[in-house]
Amino acid sequence: MKQRLLGLALFFAAATAWADPPAGYAFVDYSTGLKAARESGKPIFLYFGRYGCGWCAHTNKTTFSDPALKKLYSEHYVLVYVDSESGRRVTLPSGERITEAELGVRMNAFATPLFAYLTPAGEQIVQIPGFKTVQDFRDYDRYVRGGHYKQQTLLEFLGGKP
C-alpha cells in the first residue's frame, strides 16, 4: 500500500512539473514555425521550456492564462515551443538539421524559461530569460512589432527597466 501511495505521489509530482507550452495557444515546432513565419511575414515568438521547469509552469499558469495576452500573441506572432532537452530534429534557416537541445545550446538557452523573438527569416531580435509578467510581454510586443529593436536595445526602450 505504501509503495502504491508513493507511486501516485511521484506521478502527480511529475505531472505538475511538466512544462508543456501554455494551454490553448497554437504553439508549433521550430521547423514548422520558421516555414509559417516566412509565409505569413509574422515575427516568431520562441519559448524554450523543459521538463521539470517550475518557472515554466508558473509562467504558463500566471502569465499566459491572461486572455488578452493570448489574443495579442496568437494574432501577431508565429508561436514556437522548443523543449530545450529534446532530441527531436529541427531544420535551421540554413537547412542544417540539429536537435532541439542543440538549438538551445546555440541560442544560449541554459536556463528555462527563455523567450526569444525572431524575424520572419529566423534572425534573432532579442532574447529574454526567466519568469515574466503580462505587462512585460506587452512591452516586448511593442518593442518588436514597433520595430524599435532596429534603433535601440530592449533596455534602452524600456528606460532602463529590466
VENDAQUI-V469742 format. One record per residue. N is the residue number from 1. RES is the residue in one small letter. PHI is phi in radians with two decimals (none if undefined). OMEGA is omega in whole degrees, 0 to 359 (* if undefined). D_LAST is the distance of its C-alpha to the last C-alpha in Angstrom with 2 decimals. Layout:
n:N res:RES phi:PHI omega:OMEGA d_last:D_LAST
n:N res:RES phi:PHI omega:OMEGA d_last:D_LAST
//
This chain:
n:1 res:m phi:none omega:180 d_last:50.44
n:2 res:k phi:-1.09 omega:179 d_last:47.83
n:3 res:q phi:-1.11 omega:180 d_last:46.92
n:4 res:r phi:-1.13 omega:178 d_last:46.55
n:5 res:l phi:-1.12 omega:178 d_last:44.24
n:6 res:l phi:-1.09 omega:178 d_last:42.17
n:7 res:g phi:-1.06 omega:178 d_last:42.02
n:8 res:l phi:-1.13 omega:179 d_last:40.88
n:9 res:a phi:-1.08 omega:179 d_last:38.21
n:10 res:l phi:-1.13 omega:178 d_last:36.88
n:11 res:f phi:-1.04 omega:182 d_last:37.03
n:12 res:f phi:-1.21 omega:176 d_last:35.01
n:13 res:a phi:-1.12 omega:179 d_last:32.43
n:14 res:a phi:-1.16 omega:182 d_last:32.06
n:15 res:a phi:-1.13 omega:181 d_last:31.99
n:16 res:t phi:-1.35 omega:180 d_last:29.13
n:17 res:a phi:-1.47 omega:181 d_last:27.13
n:18 res:w phi:-1.08 omega:184 d_last:27.57
n:19 res:a phi:-2.10 omega:173 d_last:24.41
n:20 res:d phi:-1.21 omega:175 d_last:25.85
n:21 res:p phi:-1.07 omega:181 d_last:23.97
n:22 res:p phi:-1.01 omega:179 d_last:23.54
n:23 res:a phi:-1.10 omega:175 d_last:26.98
n:24 res:g phi:1.51 omega:177 d_last:28.16
n:25 res:y phi:-1.70 omega:182 d_last:25.97
n:26 res:a phi:-1.63 omega:177 d_last:27.86
n:27 res:f phi:-1.23 omega:178 d_last:26.04
n:28 res:v phi:-2.17 omega:178 d_last:28.20
n:29 res:d phi:-1.31 omega:187 d_last:28.47
n:30 res:y phi:-1.04 omega:183 d_last:27.04
n:31 res:s phi:-1.09 omega:179 d_last:30.35
n:32 res:t phi:-1.11 omega:180 d_last:31.11
n:33 res:g phi:-1.13 omega:178 d_last:27.68
n:34 res:l phi:-1.07 omega:180 d_last:28.06
n:35 res:k phi:-1.11 omega:180 d_last:31.49
n:36 res:a phi:-1.12 omega:180 d_last:30.48
n:37 res:a phi:-1.16 omega:178 d_last:27.64
n:38 res:r phi:-1.07 omega:182 d_last:30.16
n:39 res:e phi:-1.26 omega:184 d_last:32.68
n:40 res:s phi:-1.61 omega:185 d_last:30.53
n:41 res:g phi:1.39 omega:180 d_last:28.26
n:42 res:k phi:-1.47 omega:173 d_last:25.23
n:43 res:p phi:-1.22 omega:180 d_last:21.96
n:44 res:i phi:-1.80 omega:170 d_last:21.34
n:45 res:f phi:-1.86 omega:186 d_last:18.78
n:46 res:l phi:-1.87 omega:182 d_last:19.17
n:47 res:y phi:-2.00 omega:173 d_last:18.60
n:48 res:f phi:-1.63 omega:175 d_last:19.42
n:49 res:g phi:-2.27 omega:177 d_last:20.86
n:50 res:r phi:-2.86 omega:177 d_last:23.70
n:51 res:y phi:-1.06 omega:177 d_last:26.49
n:52 res:g phi:1.44 omega:181 d_last:25.74
n:53 res:c phi:-1.44 omega:180 d_last:21.96
n:54 res:g phi:-1.12 omega:179 d_last:21.41
n:55 res:w phi:-1.23 omega:175 d_last:17.72
n:56 res:c phi:-1.13 omega:180 d_last:18.95
n:57 res:a phi:-1.07 omega:179 d_last:21.63
n:58 res:h phi:-1.12 omega:178 d_last:19.39
n:59 res:t phi:-1.08 omega:179 d_last:17.08
n:60 res:n phi:-1.04 omega:185 d_last:20.36
n:61 res:k phi:-1.28 omega:187 d_last:21.89
n:62 res:t phi:-1.65 omega:185 d_last:19.34
n:63 res:t phi:-1.70 omega:185 d_last:17.15
n:64 res:f phi:-1.32 omega:175 d_last:19.53
n:65 res:s phi:-1.43 omega:180 d_last:22.40
n:66 res:d phi:-1.24 omega:184 d_last:21.40
n:67 res:p phi:-1.07 omega:180 d_last:24.24
n:68 res:a phi:-1.20 omega:178 d_last:22.53
n:69 res:l phi:-1.16 omega:178 d_last:19.66
n:70 res:k phi:-1.03 omega:180 d_last:22.47
n:71 res:k phi:-1.11 omega:181 d_last:24.40
n:72 res:l phi:-1.02 omega:184 d_last:21.64
n:73 res:y phi:-1.29 omega:179 d_last:20.77
n:74 res:s phi:-1.18 omega:181 d_last:24.44
n:75 res:e phi:-1.42 omega:191 d_last:25.63
n:76 res:h phi:-1.92 omega:182 d_last:23.27
n:77 res:y phi:-2.34 omega:164 d_last:22.43
n:78 res:v phi:-1.53 omega:185 d_last:24.51
n:79 res:l phi:-1.63 omega:183 d_last:23.16
n:80 res:v phi:-2.16 omega:177 d_last:23.57
n:81 res:y phi:-2.02 omega:178 d_last:23.43
n:82 res:v phi:-2.19 omega:172 d_last:23.99
n:83 res:d phi:-1.42 omega:188 d_last:25.19
n:84 res:s phi:-1.18 omega:177 d_last:23.79
n:85 res:e phi:-2.04 omega:186 d_last:27.01
n:86 res:s phi:-1.42 omega:174 d_last:29.48
n:87 res:g phi:-1.70 omega:178 d_last:32.45
n:88 res:r phi:-1.10 omega:183 d_last:32.71
n:89 res:r phi:-1.53 omega:174 d_last:33.18
n:90 res:v phi:-2.25 omega:178 d_last:31.07
n:91 res:t phi:-1.96 omega:178 d_last:31.95
n:92 res:l phi:-1.35 omega:178 d_last:29.63
n:93 res:p phi:-0.96 omega:180 d_last:30.00
n:94 res:s phi:-1.31 omega:183 d_last:32.31
n:95 res:g phi:1.71 omega:179 d_last:34.54
n:96 res:e phi:-1.14 omega:178 d_last:33.87
n:97 res:r phi:-1.83 omega:177 d_last:34.04
n:98 res:i phi:-2.40 omega:177 d_last:31.83
n:99 res:t phi:-1.50 omega:176 d_last:30.76
n:100 res:e phi:-1.04 omega:179 d_last:27.53
n:101 res:a phi:-1.09 omega:178 d_last:26.90
n:102 res:e phi:-1.14 omega:176 d_last:27.48
n:103 res:l phi:-1.07 omega:178 d_last:25.07
n:104 res:g phi:-1.04 omega:179 d_last:22.41
n:105 res:v phi:-1.13 omega:180 d_last:23.34
n:106 res:r phi:-1.08 omega:181 d_last:23.33
n:107 res:m phi:-1.71 omega:179 d_last:19.82
n:108 res:n phi:1.01 omega:177 d_last:18.67
n:109 res:a phi:-1.55 omega:183 d_last:18.31
n:110 res:f phi:-1.60 omega:175 d_last:19.23
n:111 res:a phi:-2.45 omega:181 d_last:17.36
n:112 res:t phi:-2.17 omega:1 d_last:17.21
n:113 res:p phi:-1.32 omega:175 d_last:15.96
n:114 res:l phi:-2.38 omega:181 d_last:14.53
n:115 res:f phi:-2.06 omega:178 d_last:14.13
n:116 res:a phi:-2.35 omega:174 d_last:15.12
n:117 res:y phi:-1.93 omega:181 d_last:16.23
n:118 res:l phi:-2.18 omega:173 d_last:19.49
n:119 res:t phi:-1.21 omega:176 d_last:21.95
n:120 res:p phi:-1.03 omega:178 d_last:25.28
n:121 res:a phi:-1.50 omega:178 d_last:26.70
n:122 res:g phi:1.63 omega:179 d_last:24.33
n:123 res:e phi:-1.50 omega:183 d_last:22.29
n:124 res:q phi:-1.22 omega:176 d_last:18.65
n:125 res:i phi:-1.67 omega:181 d_last:16.23
n:126 res:v phi:-2.75 omega:180 d_last:12.87
n:127 res:q phi:-2.25 omega:186 d_last:12.22
n:128 res:i phi:-2.34 omega:181 d_last:9.60
n:129 res:p phi:-1.61 omega:167 d_last:10.63
n:130 res:g phi:1.51 omega:179 d_last:11.29
n:131 res:f phi:-1.08 omega:178 d_last:11.98
n:132 res:k phi:-2.34 omega:181 d_last:10.38
n:133 res:t phi:-1.59 omega:176 d_last:11.96
n:134 res:v phi:-1.02 omega:180 d_last:14.25
n:135 res:q phi:-1.10 omega:177 d_last:12.24
n:136 res:d phi:-0.99 omega:182 d_last:9.24
n:137 res:f phi:-1.17 omega:174 d_last:12.12
n:138 res:r phi:-1.16 omega:178 d_last:13.71
n:139 res:d phi:-1.10 omega:180 d_last:10.92
n:140 res:y phi:-1.12 omega:177 d_last:11.02
n:141 res:d phi:-1.07 omega:179 d_last:14.76
n:142 res:r phi:-1.07 omega:179 d_last:14.96
n:143 res:y phi:-1.11 omega:184 d_last:13.22
n:144 res:v phi:-1.32 omega:185 d_last:15.63
n:145 res:r phi:-1.23 omega:176 d_last:18.75
n:146 res:g phi:-1.38 omega:179 d_last:18.53
n:147 res:g phi:1.29 omega:182 d_last:18.72
n:148 res:h phi:-1.11 omega:180 d_last:15.97
n:149 res:y phi:-1.10 omega:180 d_last:15.12
n:150 res:k phi:-1.31 omega:182 d_last:18.55
n:151 res:q phi:-1.99 omega:185 d_last:17.79
n:152 res:q phi:-2.65 omega:177 d_last:14.20
n:153 res:t phi:-1.31 omega:177 d_last:11.18
n:154 res:l phi:-1.08 omega:180 d_last:8.41
n:155 res:l phi:-1.07 omega:177 d_last:6.20
n:156 res:e phi:-1.12 omega:180 d_last:9.50
n:157 res:f phi:-1.04 omega:182 d_last:10.06
n:158 res:l phi:-1.47 omega:179 d_last:7.27
n:159 res:g phi:1.21 omega:178 d_last:8.61
n:160 res:g phi:1.54 omega:179 d_last:6.21
n:161 res:k phi:-1.41 omega:181 d_last:3.83
n:162 res:p phi:-1.17 omega:* d_last:0.00
//
